[in-house]
Amino acid sequence: MSGAAEPISAEARRALEQELADLHAERTMVAGTLKDATDVGDQADQAEQLQRAHQLDRLDRRIADITERLKQAEPAGPARTDAVGVGSTVTVRFQDGEVETLQIGEVADALDQSLVTADSPLGRVLLGCRAGDTVQYDTPDGHASAVVVSIGGSGDAPGGSAQA
């Protein structure tokens, strides 16, 4: 996060607020399992305690990141249609000829197969592109490319969704 206010959609805000609530609940549960340092027994108990302490540290860092993101967030306006941005619906043609309409979002949604997060390899290279631009990116299967066919607003292209 850059430190400056960054736009966030209402959907992304709700997702982050839900994640934050879930993290707080998980943190409370993990913290409740920690024993007093004088109450720790053998090495296995000590290892479990250390693992829980690391888990608490991880949870605290994520809680702090989300809290800061929500503090800095300004409501996002309408998605741009001149260049790809978070919230844009973009139609791309992959090198195998397949054409797909994708939504560029900030928060991943496992149920939305058309959502590409802005920090994924494809999402990163699409940001700022215009119709006709060719992008190169890496996948688990190797190097790939795609051509931006068209850019629409939030959810206004076929197969797009309002996720961001």
Secondary structure, DSSP 8 states (H G I E B T S, - for coil): --SS-EEE-HHHHHHHHHHHHHHHHHHHHHHHH---GGG--SHHHHHHHHHHHHHHHHHHHHHHHHHHHHHHEEE--S--SSS--TT-EEEEEETTS-EEEEEEESS--TT-TTEEETTSHHHHHHTT--TT-EEEEEETTEEEEEEEEEEESTT-STT-----
